[in-house]
Amino acid sequence: MQRNTTYKMVLTAILSAIGVVGGSMFEFTVGVAKVAPMQHLINLISGVLVGPWWAVTQAFITSLIRNLLGTGTILAFPGSMIGAFCVGWLFQKTNRLIIAAFGELIGTGIIGAIVAYPIASWMMGTTGAIYLFIPSFFLSALVGVIFGYIILKSIWKRIIVPQQDKLGIGRKTNRD
C-alpha cells in the first residue's frame, strides 16, 4: 500500500513539473483564453496512470505554480481540475483509453469552460458570452488529448498491462 502511494505521489509531482514547463513553452491565445494543450496531455496521462484524485492534485499543483509564475490564468483551475477528474473517473469505470480521452474533452472543453465563464467575469472583468469560452477550451483540450492519446497508446503494453498484473486486475488490454 505504501509503495503504491509513493509511486502515485512521485508520478504526480513529475507530471506537475512537466505540465508547468510544457504549459509555459507550448501555449497560444484563442479568444479570451490562453490555450495550453500540454495541460490536457498531462491530464490524460495523469488520470489514466494515477486515478482521479491524484490527477486533480496534479492539475491543481500545475495551475497554482503556473499562476504564481505568471504563465497561467485563474481559468486554469476549473478547466484542468474538472477535466483531470473526468479522465481518471471514466478510466477507472471503463478501463478504456478512448473513453478517458473523451472525459478530458467534455470535462475541460465543455464543463470547465462553463464553470470558468463566471470566474472570468468576476475575477478578470471579462465581458462576453459563454460561447467564446467553449471553443477555446475545447480546441486546447482537443490538441492535448490527441497527443496524449498517441503517447499512451505507444506505451500501453509496457505500462498498463504490467501495472494491471501487479494489481491483480488481469490482462484487459482494450485496443481503442
C-alpha positions as CSV (number, residue, x, y, z in Angstrom):
1,M,0.0,0.0,0.0
2,Q,2.8,2.5,0.9
3,R,4.7,1.7,-2.3
4,N,1.6,2.4,-4.4
5,T,1.0,5.7,-2.7
6,T,4.7,6.7,-3.1
7,Y,4.5,5.8,-6.8
8,K,1.4,7.9,-7.3
9,M,2.9,10.8,-5.4
10,V,6.2,10.8,-7.3
11,L,4.4,10.4,-10.6
12,T,2.0,13.3,-9.8
13,A,5.0,15.5,-8.9
14,I,6.8,14.7,-12.1
15,L,3.7,15.2,-14.3
16,S,3.1,18.5,-12.5
17,A,6.6,19.7,-13.3
18,I,6.2,18.6,-16.9
19,G,2.9,20.5,-17.0
20,V,4.4,23.7,-15.6
21,V,7.4,23.7,-18.0
22,G,5.5,22.4,-21.0
23,G,2.5,24.7,-20.4
24,S,4.8,27.7,-20.4
25,M,6.5,26.6,-23.6
26,F,3.6,25.5,-25.7
27,E,0.8,28.0,-25.5
28,F,-1.2,30.3,-27.7
29,T,-4.2,32.6,-27.3
30,V,-7.6,31.7,-28.7
31,G,-10.4,34.1,-27.9
32,V,-10.3,35.0,-24.2
33,A,-8.3,32.1,-23.0
34,K,-4.6,31.2,-23.0
35,V,-4.6,27.8,-24.6
36,A,-2.1,25.3,-23.2
37,P,-2.6,21.9,-24.7
38,M,0.3,20.4,-22.6
39,Q,-2.0,20.5,-19.5
40,H,-4.6,18.4,-21.3
41,L,-2.0,15.9,-22.4
42,I,-0.8,15.7,-18.8
43,N,-4.3,15.4,-17.5
44,L,-5.0,12.4,-19.8
45,I,-1.7,10.7,-18.8
46,S,-2.2,11.5,-15.1
47,G,-5.9,10.4,-15.0
48,V,-5.1,7.1,-16.6
49,L,-1.9,6.3,-14.6
50,V,-2.7,7.5,-11.1
51,G,-6.5,7.9,-11.0
52,P,-9.0,10.8,-10.5
53,W,-7.9,12.3,-7.1
54,W,-4.2,12.3,-7.9
55,A,-4.9,13.7,-11.3
56,V,-6.9,16.5,-9.7
57,T,-4.0,17.1,-7.4
58,Q,-1.6,17.3,-10.4
59,A,-3.9,19.7,-12.1
60,F,-4.2,21.9,-9.0
61,I,-0.4,22.0,-8.4
62,T,0.3,22.7,-12.1
63,S,-2.3,25.5,-12.2
64,L,-1.1,27.0,-8.9
65,I,2.6,27.1,-9.9
66,R,1.8,28.5,-13.4
67,N,-0.3,31.2,-11.8
68,L,2.4,32.0,-9.3
69,L,5.0,32.3,-12.1
70,G,2.6,34.5,-14.2
71,T,2.4,32.0,-17.0
72,G,-1.2,30.9,-16.5
73,T,-4.5,32.4,-15.7
74,I,-7.1,31.7,-13.0
75,L,-9.1,29.9,-15.6
76,A,-6.7,27.0,-15.5
77,F,-8.1,25.8,-12.2
78,P,-11.7,24.9,-13.1
79,G,-10.8,23.6,-16.6
80,S,-7.9,21.4,-15.7
81,M,-9.2,20.1,-12.4
82,I,-12.6,19.1,-13.8
83,G,-11.0,17.5,-16.9
84,A,-8.4,15.6,-14.9
85,F,-11.1,14.2,-12.6
86,C,-13.3,13.2,-15.5
87,V,-10.4,11.4,-17.2
88,G,-9.5,9.4,-14.1
89,W,-13.0,8.6,-13.1
90,L,-14.0,7.4,-16.5
91,F,-10.9,5.4,-16.9
92,Q,-11.5,3.7,-13.6
93,K,-15.1,2.9,-14.6
94,T,-14.4,1.7,-18.1
95,N,-10.7,0.8,-18.3
96,R,-10.8,2.3,-21.9
97,L,-8.4,4.9,-23.0
98,I,-10.7,6.4,-25.7
99,I,-13.4,7.0,-23.1
100,A,-10.9,8.7,-20.8
101,A,-9.8,10.9,-23.7
102,F,-13.5,12.0,-24.2
103,G,-13.6,12.7,-20.4
104,E,-10.9,15.4,-20.9
105,L,-12.7,16.8,-23.9
106,I,-16.0,17.0,-22.1
107,G,-14.6,17.8,-18.6
108,T,-12.3,20.6,-19.7
109,G,-13.7,21.5,-23.1
110,I,-17.3,21.9,-22.1
111,I,-17.9,21.7,-18.3
112,G,-14.7,23.5,-17.4
113,A,-15.4,26.3,-19.9
114,I,-18.9,26.8,-18.5
115,V,-17.5,26.9,-14.9
116,A,-14.7,29.3,-16.0
117,Y,-17.1,31.8,-17.5
118,P,-18.5,33.3,-14.2
119,I,-15.0,33.2,-12.7
120,A,-13.6,35.1,-15.6
121,S,-16.3,37.8,-15.5
122,W,-16.0,38.1,-11.7
123,M,-12.2,38.0,-11.2
124,M,-10.9,39.1,-14.5
125,G,-13.6,41.5,-15.6
126,T,-14.0,39.7,-18.9
127,T,-17.1,40.7,-20.8
128,G,-18.5,38.5,-23.5
129,A,-20.6,35.4,-24.0
130,I,-20.0,31.9,-22.8
131,Y,-19.8,30.7,-26.4
132,L,-16.4,32.4,-26.5
133,F,-15.1,30.1,-23.8
134,I,-16.2,26.7,-25.1
135,P,-14.4,26.8,-28.5
136,S,-11.1,27.9,-27.0
137,F,-11.2,25.4,-24.1
138,F,-12.3,22.7,-26.4
139,L,-9.6,23.4,-29.0
140,S,-6.9,23.3,-26.3
141,A,-8.2,20.1,-24.9
142,L,-8.5,18.5,-28.3
143,V,-4.9,19.2,-29.2
144,G,-3.6,17.9,-25.9
145,V,-5.8,14.8,-26.0
146,I,-4.7,13.8,-29.4
147,F,-1.0,14.0,-28.4
148,G,-1.7,12.4,-25.0
149,Y,-3.6,9.5,-26.6
150,I,-0.8,8.9,-29.1
151,I,1.8,8.8,-26.2
152,L,-0.3,6.5,-24.1
153,K,-1.1,4.1,-26.9
154,S,2.7,3.9,-27.7
155,I,3.5,2.9,-24.1
156,W,0.3,1.0,-23.4
157,K,1.6,-2.6,-23.2
158,R,4.7,-1.6,-21.3
159,I,3.0,0.5,-18.6
160,I,-0.7,-0.5,-18.3
161,V,-0.5,-4.3,-18.7
162,P,2.3,-4.9,-16.1
163,Q,0.6,-2.5,-13.8
164,Q,-2.7,-4.5,-14.1
165,D,-0.8,-7.7,-13.5
166,K,0.8,-6.3,-10.3
167,L,-2.6,-5.1,-9.0
168,G,-4.3,-8.4,-9.9
169,I,-6.7,-6.8,-12.4
170,G,-5.9,-9.2,-15.2
171,R,-4.8,-8.7,-18.7
172,K,-7.6,-6.5,-20.0
173,T,-6.0,-4.7,-22.9
174,N,-8.5,-2.6,-24.7
175,R,-7.3,-1.6,-28.1
176,D,-9.1,1.6,-28.7
